[in-house]
Amino acid sequence: MQQALQNDPARHGMTAEEFRRAGHDLIDWIAAYLEGCEEYPVLSRAAPGEVRRGVEAPLPQRGESWEAMWRDVETLIMPGLTHWQSPNFYAYFPANASYPAILGELLSAGLGVNGMLWSCSPAATELEMFVLDWLVDLLALPAHFKGAGVIQHTASSASLCALLAAREQALEWRGNAVGLAGAGVRLTAYTSDQAHSSIEKAVMIAGLGRENVRLVKSDDAGAMLPAHLEQLIDADRAAGCTPCFISATMGTTSSLAMDPLRAIGAIAARARAWFHVDGAMAGTALACPEFRGIADGLDLADSFCVNPHKWMLTNFDLDAFFVREPQRLVRTLSILPEYLRAAQSDQVVNYRDWHIPLGRRFRALKLWFVIRSYGVEGIRAHVRRHVALATRFAHWVNEDDRFELAAPPSLNLVCFRLRAGDAPSEALLRRLNESGKIHLTHTKLQGRYALRLCIGSPRTQERHVEAAWALIQRTAGECSS
Ligand SMILES: *Cc1c(COP(=O)(O)O)cnc(C)c1O
């Protein structure tokens, strides 16, 4: 029987030898791709349905070779990609990849451990706790976040967990832990009209009711107006609502505006509401002492999230989430069926109680590799280079009287537009993206169209930004003629 199985002519998966060969080739290919990815049109030109039609094939009854799969990657998948690692990618926010992080991902996949409980792989939990403490040092976060971090998939999931804990806390404080529906309590949540949509989505998911999220007005730069927050809270209180959650943004998505954390935190404390700070993108800038002014008031926060998978050289996905008192999170999210009871529960952290999924990958490895491989100096240099390039770009925009800044430049983001108005600015963006040479996205600021240029790729050099500006100027000429 053993003999028969081994001689089975049908191929199933790969042998270790085939894996070695394909794996070495793949590493070589990835290095060549990353070094050369500026040659590709940044934005994919695939039409809807095109990739699907290309890969369409009958379900394979017998295993196929790596060579066959790889051919399809090159011919069918590559044309359907937008090249996020291109030095000419200035859209959205970056999703940095780096060699040490890629190796961390690969190692995590190779080890294939599930770190849901400490006992499931002690190293997975202990390294994560340790690396997140390093992040507290690197970003000079408040000391109460030491020993209180957990890796989440995304900022969206982190903010949702913060809101869930805030909801439970508010219900308990009202002597009412029976849950939302039976409680007869109307909980309200607050964030600015410039906050990321994930906050509103969290309110929807948590069952607070979308009508109970208040969008606080922001100033001309896009920062939350604390006076308006206070007004909204007072009005809700007077109407019998219980304010439970205030989310401030350290670096809004549209214009990287910084909410005034200290003023907001003081209001949250008076309202006895959970104070969350979303620093998904800009949080990485805290690695540099000169940018730490944006964290003034973070010491008041109950929770904070930052995405090393955006600007800190760590492949997607990895959000770092910190909570003032992790017990509040654990009380909210722990549930203990018999099959997950573990002997050491009172001596160790079991991260499955710190987020929504049960199972979890060993993500800490890639962040550990990144921090060790770049060091504090390397991470600072990465951030500083982008901020310097963005500052220069903003200067060029100011010098050309066809253009104007649409918001004060902030760190590595510049929002700008054609003075000629929304339609020409929109046409400019379309043409730039169609050129394949650069990729930008847009937003609306005070109701007006704005192009966003976010510099965040480890490969973006001065020459790329110069070429981007030259292309923008040239294309603007075509748009207005
Ligand atoms: C990008 C971003 C998010 C969403 O991040 P995910 O990790 O994709 O959920 C949330 N908030 C801010 C401020 C962001 O910049």
The ligand as a Tripos MOL2 file, in Angstrom:
@<TRIPOS>MOLECULE
LIG
   15    15     1     0     0
SMALL
NO_CHARGES

@<TRIPOS>ATOM
      1 C1         -5.5370   53.9780    5.7420 C.3       1 LIG1
      2 C2         -6.2720   54.4730    6.9130 C.ar      1 LIG1
      3 C3         -7.2150   53.6730    7.5550 C.ar      1 LIG1
      4 C4         -7.5920   52.3160    7.0560 C.3       1 LIG1
      5 O1         -6.5400   51.4400    7.1660 O.3       1 LIG1
      6 P1         -6.7480   49.8680    7.0330 P.3       1 LIG1
      7 O2         -5.5440   49.3570    7.7450 O.co2     1 LIG1
      8 O3         -6.7450   49.5750    5.5820 O.co2     1 LIG1
      9 O4         -8.0230   49.5010    7.6800 O.co2     1 LIG1
     10 C5         -7.8170   54.1710    8.6830 C.ar      1 LIG1
     11 N1         -7.5470   55.3910    9.1440 N.ar      1 LIG1
     12 C6         -6.6550   56.2070    8.5470 C.ar      1 LIG1
     13 C7         -6.3710   57.5510    9.1160 C.3       1 LIG1
     14 C8         -5.9890   55.7570    7.4130 C.ar      1 LIG1
     15 O5         -5.0780   56.5390    6.8320 O.3       1 LIG1
@<TRIPOS>BOND
     1     1     2 1
     2     2     3 ar
     3     2    14 ar
     4     3     4 1
     5     3    10 ar
     6     4     5 1
     7     5     6 1
     8     6     7 2
     9     6     8 1
    10     6     9 1
    11    10    11 ar
    12    11    12 ar
    13    12    13 1
    14    12    14 ar
    15    14    15 1
@<TRIPOS>SUBSTRUCTURE
     1 LIG1         1 GROUP 0 **** ****
